Amino acid sequence: MVESDVLNAGISEEDRRALARALEFAASVYGEKLLGTGEPAYGHALGTARNVAGLRLDADARAAGLLFAVPVYLPGAEEKLKASFGAAVASLVAGISRLNALRVITRSAAQGKDSQAQAEVLRKMLLAMVEDIRVVLLRLASRTQTLRWFVNSPEAARRELARETLDIYAPLANRLGVWQLKWELEDLSFRYLDPGLYKRIAALFDNRRSERERAVENAIVALADELALAGIRAEISGRPKHLYSIYTKMRAKSLDFSQIHDVSGLRVLVDEAKDCYTVLGVVHNLWAPIPGEFDDYISRPKANLYRSLHTAVIGPEGKALEVQIRTREMHRDAELGVAAHWRYKEGAKRAAGKGDPFDDKIAWLRQMLAWRDEIVDASDWVEQSKHAVLGDTVYVLTPQGRVIDLPEGATPVDFAYALHSDVGHRCRGAKVNGAIVPLDYRLKNAEAVEIITAKTGGPSRDWLNPVLGYIKSSRARNKVRQWFNSREIASVVAAGRAAVERELQREGKRAASLEDLAKRLGFDEPDELFAAVGREEIGSRQLQMALRGEAERALPPAAPHRARAAQPGRGVLVVGVDRLLTQLARCCKPAPPDRISGFVTKGRGVSVHRRDCSSLARLVERFPERIIGAEWGKQGAQAYPVDIVVRGNDRQGLLRDVTETLVRQKTNVIAAKTQTRNDVASMYFTVEVEDIDQLQRALSAIESVRGVLAAARR
């Protein structure tokens, strides 16, 4: 029987007997039943199995193609299939059922403003949901059969299916390198979506696709003979372009059909780059080149590092023929690496140097499909392909059917923050597939998630505890930290505002302008002043002096004079005259041998700043007459407070390792503060050092700690 010959091609006698049993079982279950599309279930099963056999998949995959709809019509189908045909076939059929359950979602992917992004996520979701790549291939084979059935169906019924195919399934077939199905999926979808344009382009061809395929085969034979005579070892392949690819090229480049010279094409793979140019000479000697149609992407690679020679010639029977020539390494890069052909075909834009882990998985899957032809034992290929799963991402659904991709192990809290920061902050519970789940529940592929929110409130600090497992994604973790950081800043500002208002009341100047007060103290905005007061960087005495600013300006300016050190050996900085009260500015915390200057305050002596201090620069601009020169006296065993900042990749134990390093350097820590954003930890320390040399030794030691990116003085 011709049908059985197609299904049984390339499999053993034992597998043929198993396939015959599957065929008989399918016929008994399906009978005269119809699918939702109106197609007979048994006819669809046969067509799917034929397509799977055409892909040269194993007997289990072919049997699964025949039995794809058994779970719909037979109660307890999984156990019965496992008992009759084995666990592998039952697992494949279950995988098909899971993907079929997504049809409502995939058909809505083309709707809405972010349809392209949703289609991309759905393609990834289809791959991530399966444990065996054969399930995806079975889905593609089934969709191809469905489109064939729709040839004689009403136009309205097939347009929706065609749009879904172009958005989801044809790009998947392209990425996986399943060219046999890709061209048919695209051409049939194009035919249903724009039948008038399809017919016009088809009419431009003066022969059928089968005839074009024979012409390509003849061209391959002719070129192979010429290369053999030239002593060049090469691998030649080719196929005629299909109508949809011609249409997309005409539209993308605004070309007329007469300007398309790669309606049919050959690809020649050689061992070395120099052989590429030798083959080019042979091709141009065999067939007449078309002027202006030669591109050398080997000496001048494309921006995505694609390398190849492209030429167009007048081939056999006077038809235009494109020839691509490259080494096997270039081909491997183009098909599986940085210059992946499918990215070019889909017109995707990527930032230079930024890879996508999903691309790596696609490359692995395509490599598995290529190896299938080289592996003698089909079971080896099956075992290898099962490892090629996209297991580091989960894809879940909003109540509206939108797909959200999250890292594996993500929870409802991660989902809430992926929707919106405010939803995450107010998250109090979640439902998965209609059932209430705890917030540390691990989400699974294709689950529908609904977030229960409070009207007000914020996140819990417990969410940041990695042991409790409430958060997996860095986005959610950063949003929670930002919320708490903003609240801490707000509380500091509020405390500073209250302190300023107390001083205003004490001085009897409640109507004083806060903007003027902030500017007198060197701040642009009142909130900056409040924050400084809240952090105790500005004291009540300074506020009082600023509020009495009129009296201060009436004082005679201090005469400029040079600072000198006195009382050597005590390590005390003396500025101006002996015994003059001095203090080290807390804004820049100078230490020997920093270059320093003094600022004469009212009531607190001289404040000593580093000369590169931004606060000193503001004071110089506003009160130049109160700036005096300063220098260090002879130092003894005196310690000076210095601020440092350490940044590193956030990890458990990083703060401990940094502080232990400071202890080993005999550097005392008197204050510490940490915060993390985008998985980068920033640690702020105030340490005591005798001089800058000691500080530099401590910073160098910190930079050697694992994970530390930089350590510097503030």
C-alpha positions, 0 to 999 in steps of 0.5 A: 500500500502506498500509504504504508510505504510512506509511513514505514520509510526508513524504519525497522520491521519491528517498528513497522508492526508497531506503526500498523497497530497504531494505525489500526488503533487510531482508526477504531478511535476516530471513526467518522469523528471531525476536528474543530476545523471540520477535517476528519480526525483520521485523515488529519492523523494520516497527514500529520504522520506522513509529514513526520515521516518526511522529516525522517523522525523515528517510529514513536514520533510517527505513532504519536502523529497518528494518535495525537487526538486520542485523549480527546475521544478516549477516557483514560487515554494516557494509561491505555497508550502507555500500555499499548505503545509504550511510555515514549509514545504516550509522553509525546501524545501528552505533549501534543495535547499540552501545546494544543491547549494553547491554541486560544492564546496563540490565535490572539497573539496577533491582536494588540499593540505588542503583538510582535513581542507576544508572538516572540514570547509565545514561540519561546513558550512553545519550546519551553513547554516540551520535554522533547523537541519531537513534540514541536516538530509534531505540532508543525507537522500537524499545522501543515496538514491543517493548512492543506485541509483549508484549501477548499474552506471559506476564506474567513475561516482560514485567515485567522489560522494563516495569521497565527501560522505566520506569527508563531509556527513558520518562524519556529520552523525557520529557527529549527531549520525544518525547511520542508515544512517552513516553505509550505506553512508560509506559502499556504498562509500567504495564499489565504491572507492575500489570495490576489497577490499570491496568484499574481506572483505565482503567475510570474513563474513559468513553471511549477515548483517541482520543475524548479526543483528538478532544475536546481538538481540539474544545476547541482550535478553540473557544478559538482562535475566542474568542481571535481575536475578542478580538484575541489572537495565541496558540498553542494545543496540547493532549493528554489525559493518559495513564493512567500520568501520572494514576496517578502524580499520584493516588499523589503527591498522595493524590488520588481520581480524581474530584479529578483535573481535568487528565485532559485539558489545553490549553496557551496561549502568548502574547507578553506576560505581560498577555495571559496574564490576558486569555486567562484571562478568555476561558477562564473566560467560555467555560467554567465554572471549577472552584472552588479550581483556579486557581493564579497562578505568574506573580505567585508563581513556584514555587521552581524559577522556574516561571511559568504560570497554571493553571486547571481548567474544565468544558469541552466535553461537561461534562468537566474540562479543565485550561488552562495559560497562559504566554508563549513565554519562560516556556514556553522556560524551563519546557521548556528552562531552570531550571524544566524540566518533566521535573524536576518530573515525575520528582520530582528534587531539586536544590540551588538555584543548582546547575546540571548540564551534562547538563541543558544538553545535554538542553535543546539536544537538545530544542531541536533536536527542536523546530527539526526542524519548522521546518527545511525541509531535513532534512539541515540538522537532521541536521548540527545534531543531530550536534553535540548530543552529550554528549561531556564525560563517559565511562561505564564499567563495573565487573566487576559491571556498575555504571556509573561516570561520569568526565570525558572523558579519564579513566584507570584511575587515575581509575576506581580512585579513583572506586571507593574511595580505598584501591583508588586508592592500591593500584592497580598495573594495569588490564584493559579488556574483559579486556586489560591496558592502561597506567595512562595509557590513555584510557577510552571509553564502555561499556568494562568496567574491572578494577583490579589492586591490590597488598596494600599501598603507596600512589600514585606521585608521577608520577601528579600530573605533568600531563604524564604524563597519569595523572590527569584527575579532580580527585577522584583528584588530591586523593586522591593529594595528601592521601595524600602530605600525610598521610605528610609530617605523619606523618614530622614527628610521628615526628621530633618524637616522637623528639626529645622522647624524646631529651630525656626520656632526657637529663633522666632522666624517661622515665616522665614523662607526655607529656600533662602535658608537652604541656599545660605547653607549651600543647598539648592533645595530645602529637601536637600537641607532637610536630608543633611540635617536628618543625617546630622551633617548640619547641626543646630548651631549651623542652622542658628548661624544661618538664620542670623545671617544678617548679623554675620554679614555685618561682621568684618571679614577675617584677614587672610593668613597662612596656617602653620602647624604647632605643637609637633609630635601631638598630631594636632592640626593647628590653623591660623594661630596656636591653640585655635579651635579646629575640626575636620569637615565631615563632608570630605574627611581629610587625612594626611597628606591631603591638600587642605584649606580652612573655613572660618565658622562662627562659634565652632572655630575653623572647619578643615576641608580637602581642597577638592571638596565640593562643599568647600567650592560652594563656600569659596564662591559664597564666602571667599573672605573666610577661606584661609590656607592650612597645612598639616602639622607633624603627625603622631599616632592619630587616626583620621576618619575617611569615607570609602565606597566598595562596589561588587557583584552581590553575593552572600558573604561579600560584606563579611569578606570585605570587613574581614579584609579591613580588620587584617589591614588594621583599619578600624570601621566606625560606620557602614551602610550597604545597598544593592541595585541591579545585583550590584552591591554598594557598601559605604564605610567610614574607616579610621586611618593614620595616613593615605598610604594606609588607606591605599593599602586597605583599598588594594586589599579589598579589590582582591576580594572575590566579586569586588568590582572597585574600591575607592575613597569617596 
